[in-house]
Amino acid sequence: AQQGRVREKAYGKQKIYFADQEQLPAASDAELRGLDGEIASRSAQLQALQQSCRHMEAELKDLNSSMTTPEIAREIEALRKDCAAYTEKLERIKSGTNHVTPEEKEKVCREQQLYRREWRRRKRMATELLDAILEGYPKSKKQFFEEVGIETDEDHGVVLPATV
């Protein structure tokens, strides 16, 4: 700094040193245009290389996430075993003698429908009866149910089956 090659600036307690640009030769307009052209070509080259790098990184990610040949072979073998087990199970089911006939199935469906209808009817009757009692009851419905010991379907998470 004392010889004049580097300049010094003081900012409070700090000092900053930088090259003295007055000692550097001044560039002509032609040189500046040449440097600008070189900067533009290098920037284009940089962008092309960055694009190529992103493309290669994406390809690497795809390759890393895909299965290797030994892994695929193990997966195929496991799937073949599963397929054989399911085929054997299907054959056992087909060869079984305890199939349900359509008549038996229809009978069970009719019985279920009858019981479901009866359940709804009885639930409606009980609800109407309880509503009539609760009209003159001074406490809440929940308190009445607790005192009398009534357990509802909802208390046990029971839902009336849907119509088939």
N, C-alpha and C positions, 0 to 999 in steps of 0.2 A: 504494500500500500504506500510505503514511503518512496519507493522507486517509481510509482505511477503505473505499474502494470495492473494492479487490482485497485478497485475503488472501495471505499469504506463509508458506510452510513450508520449513524448511531440513532437508535430508537429507544430512548430511555436508557436503561441499563444494558440493552442489547446492542451488538454491533453486527452489521451484515456486510459481507465481502462479496464482490462480484467482479467479473472481468470488465475492464474498461473498453467499451466498444468503439471509442473514438480512435483507438490505435489500430483497429481492424481495417483492412482495405474496404472501400465502398464497392458494392457490386453494381454492374451496369444493368440497364433495363433488359438487355438481351439475356444476361446471366440469370436475372430474376425470373424472366419468362421461362427459361430453360429449367430452372429449379421448380417453378410452379408446375410445369408439365411433368417433371419427374415425380413430384409429390402426388399429382393426380394419377399417374400410372401406377405408382406404388400403392396408393389407396385402393385402386381398383383391384390390383393384385392381392392386397390384404383381404378385401371383401370376398374375392373368389376363394382364397385359401380358408377363410373362416367358414364360408358356406360348405366347402368340401369337408372341413373338420366336423361341422354339425351333422352332415350327411353320414360321415363315417361313425360318429358317436351314436347316431340313431341305429345304424346297422349293427354296431357292436352290442347295443342294448337289446335289439331283437335276437341276436345270436345268443347272448347270455341268458335270455329268458326262455329260449326254446330248449327242448329236451335233447340230450345227447343220444347217440346210437345205443349204448348199453341201457340207458334209462328207458328208451322206447321199447327195446326188446323185453325188459322186465315188465313194463306196462302191458305189452301185448300178451305175455305169458299169464299175467294175473287176470286179464280180461278173458282169456281162453278158459282158465280154470273156473271163473265165475259163470261163464256161458255154459260150461259142462255141468256145473252144479245146478243151474236153473233148468237146463234141459232135463236132467235127471228128476228134479222136483216136479216138472211138468208131466213127465211120463208117469210118475207115481200118482199124481192127481188124476190123470186120464185113466189109468188102469184101476183106480179105486172103485169099489163096489157100493160105496155108501153115498151115491149121488142123491140129491134132492129132486124129486119129481116136480113137474110144474103144478100138479094138483096140490102137493104138500105145501109148496111155496105159496100158492094162492090161498090156501086155508090159513096159513100163518099170517099172511097179509090182512085177510079179513078179520081174524081175531085181534090183531094189533089195532086195526081201525076201530073195532068195537070197543076195545079197552080205552083207546085214546078218547073216543067220543064220550064214554062213561066218565072218564077222568075230568074232562072239560065240564060236563054237566054237574058233577058233584062239586067241583071247585067253584063254579058259578053259584050254586045253591049256598055253599058255605060262606062265600063272600057276601051274598045278599043278606044272609042271616047275621053275620058279624057287623055289617053296615047298619042294620036295623038296631042292633044292640048298642052300637057306638053312638047313635043319635042322642041317646039320653045319658051316656057315660061322660063323667066330668073330666077324665084324663085323656091322654093321647092314645092313639091306636096301638102304638108300640108298647106303652105301659100296660094296656089292657092285655095284649098278647103275652107279656111277661108274667102278669099276675095269674092268668088262666092257664098258662103253659102251652100256648099254641105255637107250633112251628110251621112256617110256611115253606113252599117250594123254593122261594127265593133265598131263604135263610140257608138252605143246603145246596144252593146252586143248581137245582133241578129245573130243567126247561122242558116244557111240553113238546113232545116230538112233532116235527112238521108232518104234514100230510104227504103221503107217498103217492 
